Amino acid sequence: MQSSAIRSDTVAAAQPSARGALAGLALAMLLSALGTSIANVALPTLAQAFAAAFQDVQWVVLAYLLAVTTLIVGAGRLGDIIGRRRLLLAGIFLFTAASLLCGAAPALWLLVAARAAQGLGAAAMMALTLAFVAETVPKEKTGSAMGLLATMSAIGTALGPSLGGILIAGPGWRAVFLVNLPLGLATLALAWRYLPADRRAPPAGRAGFDTAGTLLLALTLAAYALATIGRGRLGPLNLALLAAAAIGAGLFVRAERRAASPLIRLAMFRDRALTANLALGALVATVMMATLVVGPFHLSGALGLAPAAVGLVVAVGPLVVALAGVPAGALTDRCGAHRVTVIGLGALAAGCLVLSALPTSLGVAGYVAPLVVITAGYALFQTANNTAVMADVPPDRRGVVSGLLNLSRNLGLVTGASALGAIFALAAGASDVATASPAAVAAGMRVTFLVAAALIGGALVIALASRARLRQDG
């Protein structure tokens, strides 16, 4: 019985339906990335449309990010319990319906609430797309599938600002959210038609959902994420939120040890390879955030580029990831995930070192050339690391492990925005970097990427040590 099920899974993976399933997963990844990046450019227009302060309007972005960050692990675990196909379809439907509510919102608070709902749908999409790869493609093609998903995520990130700007200039800000409707419906149709059906577990063997653990983790992550909004300015509120996050983390660990069906089995972290890969994901995401936070200040403040030119140069990074994603997947399948992880980290370290050393007299070319190396290295690392993490996960834990993988990346991004933003401001010697001299901005950029290179150096040590342990165990 079991062997026939395995054979049928293999046959299904080899049939064209696997391509349809992968297309649905790729569109789901594109949608969630587009939801993250497309709204940022609309904030000034939204402030005018609702006669609101920027501090209020920024919650249109923060509500989405907080929902994704706090709920992604819970969404992955819930998919493991009730069925990944069922929950992914629900997530796509919720994202699409919430996009309609965003486009029709008559008040700012309703728009923020709809964006939070959109983020909940995106959390399910992001957590479960990676988990589905093992069920839709043969194991020897896992790297290629992961590369495709990385490509679609990069396209969504790069496309968001430019597409948002075009829509605002044309139909208006509501179109920024309504554009998700046709994409969401297409994604829903592909997922409904091609994703493999959930395997029904007997009621007696079905695990329960850890509601208390999920709530504790969500509150802990929300406190940490909110504490980083000040980008390193540790005021009383930030310190209180960090303290709350630390207390919440302790309570969460205690609750998981006592839970009959924990959200996260703490024994998972005894797997040193998994722990190392999650740590690597967080470190690399922290460094990559510097290209998004520090890069624009350097391009405008030190190199004197106009905003439109800054946008074009910043888009080079996601464009390189989009172009390198599929080749990175093929290389991972051919050479192995651990080897490609080390190659990617080496390219990241080299690019950061060169960027910290090149003089501003080289102009835009002196920034873009190392940026290409950094982002190509990131594409190699991300594809290989995702493949290594998801390759041998038991079927009943794929959702939660995929959620942890995405969570490590999100935590790295919010930490990078705060920590590296603070290092940049400190090295520039200015309380307001926007008014700093070109020389001060250039100095801040050099120090920031020198620190980034050191962080990647630490990541390389972790990766090499993990690879050495795997050789010993093998």
Secondary structure, 3 states (H helix, E strand, C coil): CHHHHHHHHHHHHHCCHHHHHHHHHHHHHHHHHHHHHCCHHHHHHHHHHCCCCHHHHCHHHHHHHHHHHHHHHHHHHHHHHHCHHHHHHHHHHHHHHHHHHHHHCCCHHHHHHHHHHHHHHHHHHHHHHHHHHHHHCCHHHHHHHHHHHHHHHHHHHHHHHHHHHHHHHCCCCHHHHHCHHHHHHHHHHHHHHHCCCCCCCCHHHCCCCCHHHHHHHHHHHHHHHHHCCCCCCCCHHHHHHHHHHHHHHHHHHHHHHHCCCCCCCHHHHHCHHHHHHHHHHHHHHHHHHHHHHHHHHHHHHHCCCCHHHHHHHHCHHHHHHHHHHHHHHHHHHHHCHHHHHHHHHHHHHHHHHHHHHCCHHHHHHHHHHHHHHHHHHHHHHHHHHHHHHHCCCCHHHHHHHHHHHHHHHHHHHHHHHHHHHHHHHHHHCCCCHHHCCHHHHHHHHHHHHHHHHHHHHHHHHHHHHHHHHHHHHC
